[in-house]
Amino acid sequence: MSEKLKILIAEDDKTAQTFYDACLSEEEFEKKIVASGKEALKTYRAWKPEIVVLDIMLQEMTGYSVLREIRSAGDKSTTIIMATSLSRKSDVLDCANLGVQGYIVKPFDARTLRDKILQCHQK
């Protein structure tokens, strides 16, 4: 891979933030990790990442709200993956209806995360 993929991760749990940072290699990804929904939206608008990984349960603004804002602004090209502990069928369907490319349920390992990100981004 010649160019790094720009990836924004919105996760408020410090342990999960460390996990994301450790398992997504610097060779493949240029990463920004934020802790709130509002910060995610602000960083998304200023930085224009190719991939956004969103937890649903975020401070200040939910991942659902961030997803809605991105898609309602007309951005259909950014790959968005929900990474959450919510596993109800209704949660998955709500996100699919809002235009996500992927949905991954916590806990997951580093390989599963990387594979899901790359698979969803290539669609």
C-alpha positions in Angstrom: 0.0 0.0 0.0 1.7 3.2 -1.1 -0.4 5.8 0.7 -1.7 5.6 4.2 -5.4 5.6 4.8 -6.7 8.4 6.9 -8.8 6.9 9.7 -10.7 8.8 12.4 -11.7 6.7 15.4 -14.3 8.0 17.9 -14.0 6.1 21.1 -14.4 7.4 24.7 -12.9 4.4 26.5 -9.2 4.9 27.2 -8.4 1.2 27.1 -10.2 0.9 23.7 -8.3 4.0 22.4 -5.0 2.3 23.3 -6.1 -0.9 21.6 -7.0 1.0 18.4 -3.7 2.8 18.4 -1.7 -0.4 19.0 -3.5 -2.6 16.4 -3.7 -0.2 13.5 -0.2 0.1 12.1 1.5 3.4 11.3 2.6 2.0 7.9 -1.0 1.5 6.8 -3.0 4.2 8.7 -2.7 7.9 9.5 -4.8 7.9 12.7 -6.7 10.4 14.8 -8.5 9.2 17.9 -11.1 11.4 19.6 -13.2 10.8 22.7 -16.5 12.5 21.9 -19.1 12.7 19.2 -18.7 16.5 18.9 -14.9 16.1 18.6 -15.4 13.4 16.0 -17.6 15.7 13.8 -15.2 18.6 14.2 -12.2 16.5 13.3 -14.1 14.8 10.4 -15.0 18.2 8.9 -11.4 19.7 9.2 -9.4 16.5 8.4 -11.6 14.7 5.8 -10.6 11.1 6.7 -11.3 8.2 4.3 -12.6 6.0 7.1 -14.5 6.8 10.3 -14.9 4.2 13.0 -17.6 5.2 15.5 -18.7 3.9 18.8 -22.4 4.4 19.2 -22.4 5.4 22.9 -20.2 8.5 22.9 -20.1 11.6 25.1 -21.9 14.8 24.0 -23.2 13.4 20.8 -23.9 9.7 19.9 -22.3 7.8 17.1 -25.8 7.7 15.5 -25.9 11.5 15.5 -22.4 11.8 14.0 -23.3 9.3 11.3 -26.5 11.2 10.5 -24.6 14.5 10.2 -22.0 13.1 7.9 -24.5 11.4 5.6 -27.0 14.3 5.6 -24.2 16.6 4.5 -24.1 14.6 1.3 -21.0 12.5 2.0 -21.6 9.0 0.7 -18.0 8.2 -0.1 -16.4 8.1 3.4 -16.3 4.6 4.7 -18.1 4.5 8.1 -17.9 1.5 10.4 -19.7 1.3 13.7 -17.7 -0.4 16.4 -19.9 -0.9 19.5 -21.1 -3.3 22.2 -24.7 -2.9 21.0 -25.6 -6.0 19.1 -29.4 -5.9 18.8 -30.7 -6.4 15.2 -32.5 -3.0 15.4 -29.1 -1.2 16.1 -27.5 -2.9 13.1 -30.5 -2.1 10.9 -30.7 1.5 12.1 -27.0 2.0 11.2 -27.4 0.2 7.8 -30.3 2.5 7.0 -28.1 5.5 7.7 -25.5 4.3 5.3 -22.7 2.5 7.1 -20.4 0.2 5.3 -19.7 -2.0 8.3 -20.8 -2.9 11.9 -18.5 -4.7 14.3 -19.5 -5.8 17.8 -17.1 -5.5 20.7 -15.1 -7.2 21.9 -13.0 -8.0 18.8 -9.3 -8.7 18.2 -6.8 -6.6 16.2 -6.9 -8.9 13.1 -10.7 -8.8 12.9 -10.7 -5.0 13.2 -8.1 -4.5 10.5 -9.7 -7.0 8.2 -13.2 -5.4 8.7 -11.8 -1.9 8.0 -10.0 -2.9 4.8 -12.9 -5.0 3.6 -15.4 -2.3 4.1 -13.2 0.4 2.6 -12.7 -1.6 -0.6 -16.5 -2.1 -1.3 
